[in-house]
């Protein structure tokens, strides 16, 4: 069994480790040759691929994976980059014995829903350029998947956190601030539970299906920030909404203020996923301990 991880970065490396432990051969794509040694050290076969370059993606024609996890994020400021990248990658794999093509999307496609709980049946309403790019990419991968028989599935992923991926550095350096008077609901997922979910989407999911990937308990964004600060013994800065409007560009501000509760019922019910970290109360301390920030 062979897996291709397109965009083998933070999540991809941990996904690869789990797949390798299960006896799956893993090929990981990176854009720069400087990262090849890190992949090789992890037991991953590195492949230098620039999804923006049609000639570069032709390299994938020789890989012949049984599953492809597409973890390359779209760049919303370019002209339809997600569609072009996906077309090149899926097209290069058209002769591969694919059991599944898993596209890593985002719960940001739901937009700002206040305190409403959203499921996969909720009609997406992106509130930012990044969310719009994600939704366009979802549609493209499903369209290409059916046409080229790559058995597409979409994982809509909530905010990812884990070792070396928390708010700790941003709070410590003053780059993260609470916005006074604005509370927004948020959902997150520990990177190890994300890996479990992605593998389940491949092995137990249905083609053409969308799956929300998040933990069991939505929370207020301030709760996550305050818990991080408390565990690390840091002070949190707070600014007004007017100050935030001048500090952030409109797209980022829309994402910061967007509020939604995301349901993972389909993930747990249909795919049988059991989370190691059902909420940030278990996951955040574990992440900080693993990185050595707390005991």
N, C-alpha and C positions, 0 to 999 in steps of 0.2 A: 504494500500500500504506500502510495506516494502523495504528499501534500505540498501544495504551493502556497506560500504566504506572500502575497503581493503587498509590499510595504512592511518589512519586518523590523519594526521599531520596538517601542516599549511593550505594547500588548503582544506583538508578534513573537518576541523572544520568549515570553512566558508561555504562549500558546505552543511554540515549537518544543519547549522543554517537556510539556505534557504529552505531546504527540510522539516525541522520540522515546519517552518512557513506555509508551504503548506499542513500540515497535514500528512506528510509521517513519518512513524516510521523509525528510523535510528539506525543501528548497525555499530559500528566502530571498526576495528581491530587495536591493538597496540602490540608491541613485549614485552613490560615490564609492569608489573602490577602497577608500580609507576605512570603511566600516566592515570590510570583508573579514578581517582577522577576528573581529568580535564574534561574527556568526560562526566562523570555522571553529573557534574555541568552544562554542556551545553545541557543536555537532551538526550544524546546519550547513548545507551546501549553498554558498552565496552566489547570487546571480546579479550582475550589474545591469539594471534596467531603468531607463527613464521613460515613464509612461507617456510623456509629452512628445517623445521622438518615435515616429512610426518605424524607423529602421531598428531602433533599440528593442522595441517590443517583439520584433521577429525572432529574437533569441528564444522566446517562450515556446515557439513551435517545436522545439526539441525536447521539452521537459516532460510532456505526457503525464500530468498528475491525475489522480483520481478525485481530488477535491481541491478547490481553490478558495482561499480566504482572502478577499479583497479588502485590505485595510488602509488603502491610500485615500486620504481625505480630499474632497474637492477644493478647488481654489475659486471662490465665488466671484472674484473681481475680474477673472478672465472670461472670454467668450465661450460659453458652454464647454468648459474644460472637462467636466465630469463625463459628459456624453462621449467626448473624443477619447479620453483615457480608457473608459470602459469598452468602447468599441474596439480599440486596438488590442486590449488584453483578451477580451472574450473571443475576438476574431482569431488571435494567435493560438487559442486553445481549442479551436473548432474541431480538430481531429483527435483531441485528447480523450481518454476514456473517463470523462467526468461523471462522477456520481452526483456532484453537487457544486454549485458556485454560490458561496456565501458572501453577500455584500454587507459590510459594516456601515450602517447608517446611524442616525441620531434621533433621539426623542425630541430634538429641537424642531422636527418637522411639524409637531403639533402646535407650535406657537404658544402664545400667552392665553391660558385658559382659566386664570384665576385660581380658585380652589377646586375646580372641576377635576374629577378623576377620568383620565383618558385610557382607552384600551386600543387594541389594533383595529377595532371597528370605528373609532373616532376619525372623522374626516380631517386630514392634516390642514393646518392653516399657518404656514411659516410666518414668523414675525421679523425675520432677518434675512439678509442676503445669503448667509451661510445655511440657514434652514431651507431656503428656496433651492440652493444648489444641491443639498442632500436629497430633497424630494425629487428633483429632476434626475438625479443619479439613480434613485430607486426605480423610477419609471423606465429609465434606459436599460438598466440591468434586467428588469423583467421582460421588457420588449426583446432585447437581444437574446436572453436566455431561452425564451420560447422559440424564437426563430432558429437559433443555432443548437437547440437541445442541450443546454448546459445545466438544466435543472436548478433554476435560480431560487434563492431564499434570501430574505432580508432580515437582518438583526438591527432593530432600532435601539441603540445603546444610550443609556443615561450617562451622567457625569462619571467618568472613570477616576478612581483614586487607588492608591496602593503605595508600596514603598517607593520613596523618592518622587511621589506624585500626590502631594497633599498641599494644603494652603500654608503650611509651615513657613517656607522661605518667603512667600509673598507677605505674610503677616509680619514676620521678623524685619523685613526690609521696608515696610510701610507701603507696599504696592497694593495691598488689599485693604479696602475700607468698607465698613457697613454703611448703608445709605439710610439715614434717619427717616423714620416714618414709612419705610417701604419694606414690607415683609413678603417674600415670594416663596411658594412651595417648590420643592425640588426633589428629584430622585437621583440616586447614585448607585454605583455598583463597584465592588472591590474587583481589582483586575483578575484575581484568581477565580472568582465566581463568573466573571466575563468569559474567561477561558473555558470553564465548564459549560457555559451556555453555548458558546460558539461550536464546540464539539457536539453538543446535543442537537443543535440546529442541523448540523451535517448528518449525524447518524440517525436521528429520530424525527427530523422535521419533514414537512411536506413541500414539494416544489411549488413555487408561486406564493408561498405563505410568508406573512410578516410576523415577527416575534419581538415583543418588547423585552429588553434585557435591563433589569434593574433589581434592586433588593426589595424586601417585603414592605418597607416602611418609608413612605415619603416623609420629608421633614422640611422645616423652614430653613432657608439658606443660612440664616443667622445661627441656627442651632449647630450646623456643621462648622462654621467659623468659630463660634464660641467654644465648642468642644475641642477643636484643634488648639486654640489659644490656651485653654485651661490645661490640657495635657502637656503642653510645652512651656507653660509658665510665661506666656506672652501677653502683652496688652493689645487690644484691638482699637484701631482708629475708626472714627465715625464722621461722615461728611453729610452735607445736605444734598437733596436731589438736584438743586441748582448747581452745586459744585460738581456733582457727578456728571451733569449734562455738559459742563465745560471740559471735564477731564477725559471723558470717553467719547469716541465717535458714535454717531447714531446707531450703527449696526451693533456695536458692542454693548451700548447701553440697553438696547432692546433685548439682547440676550441676557444681560445681567438682571433685568427687571422681570423677564418672562416668568410666569408662575404656572405650574401644573403638577398634579399628582399623577404618577404613571402606575398603571396596574401591570403586574407580571403574572397574572393568573394563567394565561396561555402557556407561558414558559414552564410554570410548575405543573399545570394540569395536563397539557398535551405532551410535553417533552419529559416530564418527570424529574425536572431539575430540583435538587435540594441544595440550598445555598450554605456555604460554610460561614458566611457573614450576612445574616438576614437584615442587619441594620448597621448604621454607622457606629453605633455604640460598641459593637463587637469588632467591626472591620477597621475603624480608624486607629484604635490602640494597637491592633495587630500590625498594621502597616508601619506605624511609628516605631514599634519594637523591632520589626525586621530590619528597618533602615538604621537602627541604633540610636534613634533620637530620645527614646525613653527606655526604661528597664521593664 
